[in-house]
Amino acid sequence: MNDDRTAPHEQALQTTVALEGDGTSIAQARHLAAQFLTQVQAEHGLPVSQRAVDVTQLVVSELVTNARKYAPGPVLMDLRIVGDLVEIAVWDSAPVLPVAKAADAGRVGQHGLEIVMAVAQGYEAQMEPVGKRITVRIALLDDPAGAVSGRRPQ
């Protein structure tokens, strides 16, 4: 499948899953993300660091947890390789965009979006005709200088 970010000669590496509303959806999403990156590495020879696998699982866990917590119904998760990034898109039915709260070391919980934004190379939230879609991009490789890259919540 080609899209506007994929050159015509490139095959898009992508998987999509509908996650039901039961308690296993978060673990299922984490497993699928790790399996997808392992498959991309094994079958297509793309380099994927262990950090990328771990961070992708963390991001998937946070996004699916929030979707399950704040939106009724199913959750759709799409994973795709875009250049040297893995793009994670999670759709849910909630009609409200999430907002990262200001840092507060005394606050218990509700740090998920802050964490996601700190480890991501890209983050966007957009309204859809029904619900919303959160898209996060994670680098497949670590910085050669050892820097952990991401962006700070705004």
Secondary structure, DSSP 8 states (H G I E B T S, - for coil): ---TTS-TTS--EEEEEEE-SSTTHHHHHHHHHHHHHHHHHHHH-----HHHHHHHHHHHHHHHHHHHHH--S-EEEEEEEETTEEEEEEEES-SS--------TT--S--HHHHHHHH-SEEEEEE-SSSEEEEEEEESS--TT---------
